[in-house]
C-alpha cells in the first residue's frame, strides 16, 4: 500500500512527492561508490604465520551482494595463487565462512551450507587435498568457532531452532497473538573433532556472547547473561566454565559493558575490554586484566586517549591491542608486568577483521598479522606479513576508484574538548566554487568514524559524488579519545554532543568553500535521532534526512527490544526519571521545526522501531512542515536488500538536491 508519502516496501518506486521529480532529473545516486567494491568479512592468519584464510562477500553480475560468501587461503608472503576452500563443488554456490585455525596450523574449521542451502554446519579440513569433513548435523544458527588448544574439540556458538540470525540489528520476527518475552538462547556447544559428537555445555536460560579457551583446554572464559540475548548484552558478566562439570561461575560483574575476553598463554589471567558501549558489535573502552584465581581487575589503559576494540595475546605474554585513536587505526602492545605500552602501527585507515572498528589477526608469536585494509581513498583488500613489511594478498578492487574527493581529518575545540571529524570533499573539486555541505552524524552513540571504504549501507557517501561536501563528526560520546570522552554525553543527549557538531560545522566553514546557506543534516540510528533533534534546535539546515531515528525517548523506552542499553546512558529507567528522557526528546521541541525532513525506517526494526519515525513524520505533517516517510518492508535496523540500499541512497541525494541545489 502506498499512501500519505509512506512506502510500504512492496513498491520500489518513489512515493508521490516533489522528490520524485528530483530523482528523475538528477543522476541516480552513484552506485559505483557503494556497490562497485568487493568486500571481505574475515581474515585469519595461521598460528605459525605461514598462511592466511579470508572470506569474500559474493556479488552478482550487477555488483550487488548476494548474501553468500566464499573462503580462500593463500600464503602470508603473497606468493602463489590463493585457493578456494569449500565443502561443496569447486564451482558450486555454497555459503561459507567463519574460519578458525587449529593451534598447530594443520587444520582449519569453517561453516558451510553445502549439505543444505541456508543451514550452516561445521566442517574441518586438513588442507592436504582431501575433502572437508562435515562434523555436525544441527538445526539452528552457528557462529564463532574456536579450536581447543589441544586440537581435540571445537567450540561454537549455537542457537538451536533459531528463526533468524543472532543480534538486534537484523529484521525482527513479526509477533502476533499473546506477546511474551520469548527468545532463543545462544549457547556454547563443544564438537568432538574425531567423532563429530556435539554437546551443549551452557545453561538453557543463558545467552553466550564471547568466549575464549584456557590453554589447558579444560576451562573456557565467556561473557554471558541470563534471558533475552538481544537485550541483555549490556548486563553481561564474565564467567568461567569448567568443561568437565559443565559448571559456570561468575568471576566478574562489570560496572559497564564487557567484551572480547582473551586468556593469557600461561592460563593465569584474562584480559577484556570494558567501557560504555551502545551496540553489541561496536566495542570500545579500556583494557582490563583479571587473575583467574580471583581478585580485582586492573585497568591497563587508564586515561589513555584511545578506545580499545580488540585484544590478542602473544606467546611471549604480551597483549596486542587494536584501537581507534581519533578516527585512525592503531596497534599497540602492552607488557602487563610493567604496564609499558608500545605503539606498533598508527595510520589514517581501517585495519579490521570485519568488525566495526580496528582489529587484526596475529600469529602466535605476534610478529605477523593479517587483516582487511581500506581507507577513504583505498578500497578493501586482504593484507598480511610482518609489521612494517605487509603485502597485499588480493587485488579484487584494483580498478575501483573513489567517486568522492579528498578526505581531511579536522580538529576543533568545543566546551574544552578536542573534537575530531572527517571532511570529504566533492568529486572534481573546484576551489573557486562554493558547495553545499551535508553533515552526517554516526550511529551509536558509542562509535567512531574511521577512514575506511564505505559499505553499501553507508548511503551518505553517495553525496560527495554529486557535488557535496560531507562532514563526518566524532562528537563527545564517540570512540577514539578515551573513556572520559565516550562517557561525556551521559544524561546529556542532544546538548554537549550537538554543540560539538555545530562547532565542527563552523570549523568546516572556516577552512573550505562551503555555502553556509546550503547546509543539510542526516544520520542513521543515533545519527537519525540527532537529525530529528537538530532540526528542532536550529534553522541553519535547509534539508534533513533522518534514518531509523528516535523522536520520543519516553515512548521509545517501551517500544524497543533493547531497553537495557538505556540505563548506563540515562542513569535510570524512564519510569524512575521521566524528566531526563523528555529533556532530550525531539518531540519536546517539535514546534520549532521548519526544515524539510525525509524520514526512512525499516518495518522490522527492533532497535529504533518504526513508530518513532511515524511519530516524527506525523508531527511535522500536522504542523505543515514539508516531510516524507518511507518504510521498507522486512528490513531491520541495518538494511540488507540491495534494491532498498540503492533506493535509500537515491532518495537521499534527490531530497538534498531539491532543497540545496
C-alpha positions in Angstrom: 0.0 0.0 0.0 1.3 3.5 -0.9 -0.3 6.4 0.8 0.4 9.7 2.5 4.0 9.6 1.5 4.5 6.2 3.2 6.3 3.5 1.2 5.3 0.0 2.4 8.4 -1.6 0.8 6.4 -3.6 -1.6 6.8 -1.0 -4.3 10.4 0.2 -5.0 9.1 3.3 -7.0 9.4 6.7 -5.3 6.4 7.8 -3.3 4.4 10.7 -4.8 6.3 13.8 -3.8 8.3 16.7 -5.0 11.4 14.5 -4.6 10.1 12.2 -7.3 11.0 14.8 -9.9 14.4 15.3 -8.4 15.2 11.6 -8.6 14.3 11.7 -12.3 16.1 14.9 -13.1 19.3 14.2 -11.3 21.7 11.4 -12.0 20.9 8.4 -9.7 23.0 8.2 -6.6 26.4 7.0 -7.7 26.1 3.2 -7.4 29.8 2.8 -8.0 30.7 4.4 -4.7 28.7 1.9 -2.7 28.4 -1.2 -4.8 31.4 -1.5 -7.1 34.0 -2.6 -4.5 34.5 -6.3 -3.5 34.1 -6.6 0.3 35.5 -9.1 2.8 34.1 -10.4 6.0 37.1 -12.0 7.8 40.8 -12.6 7.7 42.6 -15.2 9.9 46.3 -15.9 9.9 47.5 -19.4 10.9 49.3 -19.6 14.3 52.6 -20.3 12.6 52.2 -17.2 10.4 52.6 -19.0 7.1 49.0 -18.9 5.7 46.0 -16.6 5.7 42.4 -17.6 5.3 39.9 -14.9 4.3 36.2 -14.6 3.4 34.9 -12.8 0.4 31.4 -11.5 0.0 30.0 -12.9 -3.2 28.3 -10.5 -5.6 26.0 -10.9 -8.6 26.6 -9.6 -12.2 25.3 -6.2 -11.1 27.8 -6.0 -8.3 25.2 -6.5 -5.6 26.0 -8.7 -2.5 24.2 -12.0 -2.8 24.2 -12.8 0.9 26.7 -15.7 0.2 30.4 -15.9 1.0 33.5 -17.8 -0.3 36.6 -18.8 1.6 40.2 -18.5 0.2 43.6 -19.5 1.5 46.9 -18.0 0.5 50.5 -17.7 1.7 51.1 -14.8 4.0 54.1 -14.0 1.9 51.9 -13.2 -1.0 53.5 -15.8 -3.2 51.4 -18.2 -5.3 47.8 -18.1 -6.2 45.1 -18.4 -3.4 42.9 -21.5 -3.4 39.2 -21.7 -2.6 38.3 -23.7 0.4 34.9 -25.3 0.1 32.8 -28.2 1.4 30.8 -28.3 -1.8 31.6 -28.5 -5.5 34.6 -26.3 -6.6 32.3 -24.3 -8.9 29.3 -24.5 -6.5 27.4 -21.8 -4.7 27.6 -22.8 -1.1 27.6 -20.1 1.6 30.8 -20.5 3.6 32.7 -18.5 6.3 33.6 -18.4 10.0 37.1 -19.8 9.6 39.2 -20.8 12.6 42.8 -22.3 12.6 43.9 -25.2 14.8 46.8 -24.4 17.2 49.2 -26.5 15.2 48.2 -24.7 11.9 47.5 -28.1 10.3 43.7 -27.9 10.3 41.0 -25.3 9.7 37.4 -25.3 10.8 34.7 -23.4 8.9 31.0 -23.1 8.4 29.2 -24.1 5.2 25.7 -24.8 3.9 26.9 -27.3 1.3 24.7 -30.1 2.8 21.6 -28.0 2.8 21.2 -24.4 1.5 20.6 -21.9 4.3 21.7 -24.2 7.1 25.3 -23.8 8.1 27.2 -26.8 9.5 30.7 -27.2 11.0 33.4 -28.6 8.7 37.1 -29.3 9.2 39.8 -29.6 6.6 43.4 -30.9 7.0 44.4 -28.8 3.9 46.0 -31.8 2.4 43.8 -32.0 -0.6 41.3 -34.4 0.8 37.6 -33.4 1.0 36.5 -31.4 4.1 34.8 -33.4 6.8 31.3 -32.5 7.9 31.2 -32.7 11.7 27.7 -31.5 12.7 24.0 -32.0 11.7 22.3 -29.3 13.5 19.2 -27.1 13.0 19.8 -23.5 14.0 22.3 -20.7 13.8 26.0 -21.3 14.2 29.0 -18.8 14.5 32.2 -18.1 16.4 34.0 -21.4 16.0 37.3 -21.8 18.0 39.6 -24.8 18.3 40.6 -26.1 21.8 44.4 -25.6 22.2 44.9 -29.4 22.3 43.1 -29.8 18.9 40.6 -32.4 20.2 37.5 -30.3 20.0 36.0 -27.2 18.6 33.7 -24.8 20.5 30.9 -23.0 18.6 28.1 -20.6 19.4 24.8 -22.4 18.6 21.2 -21.1 18.7 19.1 -24.1 18.3 16.0 -23.8 16.1 16.7 -20.1 15.6 14.3 -18.3 13.2 16.8 -15.6 12.3 20.5 -14.6 12.7 21.5 -13.5 16.2 21.6 -9.9 17.2 19.2 -6.9 17.3 20.4 -5.4 14.0 18.7 -7.9 11.8 15.0 -7.8 10.9 12.8 -8.9 13.8 10.4 -11.8 13.5 6.8 -10.5 13.4 4.9 -11.1 16.7 1.2 -12.0 16.8 -1.1 -13.5 19.4 -0.2 -13.3 23.1 3.1 -11.4 23.3 5.7 -12.8 25.7 9.3 -12.0 26.3 10.3 -15.1 24.3 13.7 -15.7 22.9 16.2 -18.2 21.6 19.4 -18.7 23.7 22.7 -18.7 22.0 24.6 -21.5 23.9 28.1 -22.8 23.8 28.4 -26.2 22.1 31.5 -28.4 22.0 32.1 -30.6 19.0 34.5 -33.6 19.3 37.0 -33.4 16.4 37.2 -37.2 15.9 33.5 -38.3 16.2 31.6 -35.1 15.5 29.6 -35.6 18.7 28.1 -32.3 19.9 27.1 -31.3 23.4 25.7 -28.0 24.6 27.6 -27.1 27.8 26.0 -23.9 29.0 22.6 -23.5 30.7 19.4 -23.3 28.7 18.4 -20.0 30.2 21.7 -18.2 29.5 22.9 -16.4 26.3 26.6 -16.6 25.4 28.3 -13.6 23.6 32.1 -14.1 23.6 34.4 -16.8 24.7 38.0 -18.0 24.8 39.7 -21.2 25.7 42.2 -21.5 28.6 45.4 -23.2 27.5 44.6 -26.4 29.4 41.5 -27.0 27.1 39.5 -27.7 30.2 38.2 -24.2 31.0 36.5 -21.6 28.9 36.1 -17.9 29.8 33.0 -16.3 28.4 30.7 -13.3 28.7 27.0 -14.2 29.2 23.7 -13.0 30.6 20.5 -14.8 31.5 17.4 -14.1 29.5 16.9 -12.3 26.2 20.3 -12.2 24.4 19.4 -9.2 22.2 18.6 -7.1 25.2 20.9 -8.3 27.9 24.4 -7.8 26.4 24.6 -4.6 28.4 24.4 -6.5 31.7 26.6 -9.5 30.7 29.1 -10.8 33.2 32.4 -12.6 32.9 32.1 -16.4 33.6 34.4 -19.3 34.0 33.2 -22.6 32.6 34.5 -25.9 34.0 34.2 -28.2 31.0 34.2 -31.5 32.9 31.5 -30.4 35.3 29.7 -28.2 32.8 29.5 -25.6 35.6 29.5 -21.8 35.0 30.6 -19.4 37.7 30.6 -15.6 37.5 34.0 -14.2 38.3 33.4 -10.6 37.4 30.4 -8.3 37.3 31.4 -5.2 35.3 30.4 -1.7 36.0 29.8 -1.1 32.3 29.7 -3.3 29.2 32.3 -6.0 28.7 33.6 -7.7 25.6 36.4 -9.6 23.8 37.8 -11.8 26.7 41.1 -13.5 25.9 43.0 -15.8 28.2 46.8 -15.4 28.7 49.1 -18.1 27.4 50.0 -19.2 31.0 46.4 -19.5 31.9 46.7 -17.1 34.9 44.8 -14.1 33.6 42.0 -13.0 31.3 42.1 -9.6 29.5 39.0 -7.9 28.3 37.6 -4.6 27.0 35.2 -2.7 29.4 33.6 0.6 28.7 30.4 2.5 27.8 29.1 0.7 24.6 25.8 1.2 22.9 25.7 -1.7 20.4 26.9 -5.3 20.8 29.1 -5.3 17.7 30.5 -1.8 18.4 33.2 -2.4 21.0 35.4 0.3 22.7 36.8 1.0 26.1 39.7 0.4 28.4 41.8 -2.8 28.7 41.4 -4.7 32.0 43.4 -7.7 33.3 41.8 -10.1 35.8 43.5 -13.0 37.6 41.6 -16.3 37.1 42.4 -17.1 40.7 40.2 -14.1 41.7 40.6 -10.5 42.7 40.0 -7.1 41.3 40.7 -6.3 37.6 43.4 -3.9 36.8 43.0 -1.2 34.2 45.9 -1.4 31.9 45.0 1.8 29.9 43.7 4.3 32.4 43.3 7.8 30.9 44.6 6.6 27.5 43.3 8.8 24.7 42.2 5.8 22.7 39.4 3.2 22.5 40.5 -0.4 22.6 38.3 -2.6 20.3 40.1 -6.0 20.0 42.8 -7.9 22.0 45.2 -10.8 21.3 47.8 -12.4 23.5 51.2 -13.3 22.0 53.1 -16.5 23.1 55.6 -14.3 24.9 52.9 -13.0 27.2 52.4 -9.5 25.7 49.0 -8.2 24.9 48.3 -6.8 21.4 45.6 -4.1 21.4 43.8 -2.8 18.4 42.5 0.8 18.9 40.6 3.7 17.5 42.6 6.9 18.0 40.9 10.0 16.7 39.4 8.2 13.7 42.6 6.3 12.9 43.7 2.7 13.4 46.4 2.0 15.9 48.0 -1.3 17.1 49.8 -1.2 20.4 51.5 -3.8 22.6 51.2 -3.8 26.4 53.5 -5.6 28.8 51.1 -6.5 31.6 54.0 -6.9 34.1 55.5 -3.4 33.6 52.5 -1.6 32.2 54.6 -0.3 29.3 52.8 0.4 26.1 54.5 0.4 22.7 52.7 1.7 19.6 53.5 -0.7 16.7 51.4 1.0 14.0 49.2 4.0 13.6 47.7 5.4 10.3 44.6 7.1 9.0 43.0 3.9 7.7 41.0 1.0 9.0 42.5 -2.4 9.7 39.8 -4.8 10.6 38.6 -8.4 10.6 35.1 -7.4 9.7 34.2 -5.7 13.0 33.1 -2.1 13.2 36.4 -0.9 14.5 40.1 -1.8 14.4 41.1 -5.4 14.7 43.8 -7.7 13.3 44.6 -11.4 13.3 48.1 -12.3 14.7 50.4 -15.3 14.5 51.1 -17.0 17.9 54.4 -15.1 18.3 52.8 -11.7 17.5 55.2 -10.9 14.7 52.9 -11.5 11.7 49.4 -10.1 11.0 46.6 -10.4 8.6 43.6 -8.0 8.1 41.2 -6.3 5.8 42.7 -2.9 4.9 41.0 0.1 3.5 40.6 3.9 3.8 38.6 6.7 2.2 41.0 6.6 -0.7 41.7 2.8 -1.0 39.1 0.1 -1.4 39.4 -3.0 0.8 41.9 -5.8 0.2 43.5 -8.5 2.3 47.0 -7.7 3.6 49.4 -9.8 5.6 53.0 -10.1 6.8 55.4 -8.9 9.5 54.8 -5.5 11.0 56.2 -2.9 8.6 56.5 -5.4 5.7 52.9 -6.1 4.9 52.0 -7.3 1.5 48.7 -7.2 -0.4 47.3 -10.7 -0.9 44.3 -9.8 -3.1 43.7 -7.4 -5.9 39.9 -7.6 -6.1 39.5 -3.8 -6.3 42.4 -2.8 -8.4 40.2 -0.9 -10.8 37.9 0.7 -8.3 38.4 4.4 -7.8 36.8 6.7 -5.1 34.0 8.8 -6.7 34.5 11.4 -4.0 37.3 13.9 -3.4 39.9 14.2 -0.7 39.2 13.2 2.9 40.7 15.6 5.5 40.8 15.0 9.3 39.6 18.1 11.0 40.2 19.1 14.7 38.3 21.7 16.7 37.6 22.8 20.2 34.2 22.6 21.9 33.5 23.2 25.6 37.1 22.4 26.4 37.1 19.1 24.4 39.3 18.4 21.5 36.9 17.1 18.8 37.8 15.3 15.5 35.9 14.6 12.4 36.3 14.0 8.7 35.6 16.4 5.8 35.0 14.6 2.5 35.5 16.9 -0.5 33.2 16.7 -3.5 34.3 14.9 -6.7 36.0 17.1 -9.2 36.5 19.8 -6.6 37.0 23.4 -7.9 38.3 25.8 -5.1 36.8 28.7 -6.9 33.3 27.4 -6.4 31.0 27.4 -3.3 29.5 24.0 -2.5 26.6 22.7 -0.3 27.5 20.6 2.7 25.7 17.8 4.4 26.6 16.8 8.0 26.2 13.1 8.6 26.1 12.0 12.3 27.2 8.5 13.0 25.2 5.9 14.9 25.9 4.6 18.4 26.4 6.9 20.1 29.4 4.8 21.1 31.0 4.5 17.7 33.6 6.4 15.8 34.0 7.3 12.1 37.3 5.9 10.9 38.9 6.3 7.5 37.5 3.3 5.6 35.9 2.4 2.3 32.1 2.5 2.8 29.8 -0.4 2.5 26.5 -0.3 0.6 24.8 0.7 3.8 26.6 4.0 4.1 24.2 5.9 1.8 25.7 9.3 2.8 28.9 8.6 0.8 26.9 9.0 -2.4 26.6 12.7 -1.7 30.2 13.8 -2.5 29.9 12.2 -5.9 27.0 14.6 -6.5 28.8 17.8 -5.6 28.5 18.0 -1.8 31.0 18.4 1.0 30.3 15.8 3.6 31.2 16.4 7.3 31.5 13.3 9.5 32.0 14.5 13.1 33.0 12.4 16.1 31.4 14.4 18.9 31.6 13.5 22.6 30.1 10.1 23.1 32.3 8.7 20.3 35.2 6.3 20.4 38.7 7.4 19.7 39.7 9.7 22.6 39.3 7.5 25.7 36.6 6.6 28.1 36.1 10.1 29.6 35.2 11.4 26.2 33.0 8.5 25.4 31.1 9.0 28.7 30.8 12.7 28.3 27.3 12.5 26.8 25.7 10.5 29.7 22.4 12.1 30.7 23.1 14.8 28.1 21.9 13.5 24.8 21.4 16.4 22.3 23.2 19.0 24.3 27.0 18.8 24.5 27.2 16.4 21.6 25.1 18.8 19.5 27.4 21.7 20.4 30.4 19.7 19.3 28.7 19.0 15.9 27.8 22.7 15.3 31.3 23.7 16.3 32.5 21.3 13.6 30.2 22.9 11.1 31.8 26.3 11.8 35.3 24.7 11.5 34.4 23.4 8.1 33.1 26.7 7.0 36.3 28.4 8.1 38.5 26.1 6.0 36.5 25.1 3.0 34.4 26.8 0.3 31.1 25.8 1.8 28.0 27.8 1.2 26.5 28.5 4.7 23.1 28.9 3.2 23.1 25.4 1.7 23.6 23.0 4.7 22.0 19.6 5.2 21.8 17.2 8.0 21.5 13.4 8.1 22.3 10.3 10.1 21.1 6.8 10.9 20.2 5.3 14.3 21.7 7.7 16.9 22.5 9.8 13.9 18.8 9.7 12.9 18.0 10.8 16.4 20.5 13.7 16.2 19.0 14.7 12.9 15.5 14.8 14.4 16.9 16.7 17.4 19.0 19.0 15.2 16.1 20.4 13.2 14.3 21.2 16.5 17.3 23.3 17.6 18.3 25.4 14.6 17.1 26.6 11.2 20.7 26.5 9.8 19.9 23.3 7.9 17.8 23.7 4.8 17.0 20.0 4.5 17.4 16.8 6.5 17.1 13.0 6.2 16.6 11.0 9.4 17.2 7.3 9.1 15.9 5.0 11.8 15.7 7.8 14.3 14.3 8.3 17.8 11.7 11.1 18.2 10.5 10.4 21.7 12.6 8.7 24.3 9.7 8.2 26.6 7.6 6.1 24.2 10.8 4.6 22.7 11.6 3.0 26.1 8.5 0.9 25.9 8.8 0.1 22.2 12.3 -1.1 21.5 13.7 -4.6 22.1 16.9 -3.5 23.8 16.0 -1.2 26.6 18.9 -2.4 28.8 21.3 -0.1 26.9 19.5 3.0 28.1 20.2 2.7 31.9 24.0 3.4 31.6 23.3 6.4 29.4 20.3 7.9 31.2 21.1 6.8 34.7 17.6 5.4 35.5 14.6 4.0 33.7 12.0 6.2 32.1 9.7 5.2 34.9 12.1 6.4 37.6 13.3 9.6 35.9 11.0 10.7 33.1 12.4 14.2 33.0 15.8 13.3 31.7 14.2 11.4 28.8 11.8 14.3 28.0 14.7 16.8 28.1 16.4 15.1 25.2 13.4 14.2 23.1 12.9 15.9 19.7 9.1 15.8 20.3 9.5 18.1 23.3 10.7 20.9 20.9 8.8 19.8 17.8 7.1 23.2 17.2 10.5 24.7 16.4 10.9 22.7 13.2 10.9 24.4 9.8 13.4 22.2 8.0 12.0 19.8 5.2 12.7 16.4 6.5 12.8 13.0 4.8 12.3 10.1 7.2 13.4 6.5 6.4 13.0 3.3 8.5 12.5 -0.5 8.2 9.2 -2.1 9.3 11.0 -4.8 11.3 13.5 -2.6 13.2 13.9 -3.7 16.9 16.5 -1.1 17.8 14.7 2.0 16.6 11.2 0.9 15.9 9.0 2.2 13.1 6.6 4.1 15.4 9.4 6.5 16.3 9.7 7.6 12.7 5.9 7.7 12.4 5.6 10.0 15.4 8.1 12.5 14.0 6.5 12.4 10.5 3.0 12.8 11.9 4.1 15.8 13.9 5.8 17.5 11.0 2.8 16.8 8.7 0.4 18.2 11.3 2.5 21.3 11.7 2.7 21.9 8.0 6.5 21.2 7.6 7.5 19.5 4.3 8.2 15.9 5.1 8.1 12.4 3.7 8.1 9.0 5.5 9.4 5.9 3.7 9.0 2.5 5.3 10.8 -0.5 3.8 9.3 -4.0 4.1 11.1 -6.6 6.2 14.1 -4.5 6.9 15.7 -4.4 10.3 17.9 -1.7 11.8 20.6 -2.4 9.2 19.1 -2.7 5.7 20.1 -5.8 3.8 18.3 -5.9 0.5 20.4 -4.3 -2.3 17.4 -2.7 -4.0 16.5 -1.0 -0.8 20.0 0.2 -0.1 20.1 1.7 -3.6 16.7 3.4 -3.1 17.9 4.9 0.2 20.9 6.5 -1.5 18.8 7.7 -4.5 16.2 9.3 -2.3 18.7 10.9 0.0 20.6 12.5 -2.9 17.3 13.6 -4.6 16.0 15.1 -1.3 19.1 17.2 -0.8 19.3 18.1 -4.5 15.8 19.5 -4.3 16.5 21.8 -1.3 20.2 22.6 -1.5 20.7 22.9 -5.2 
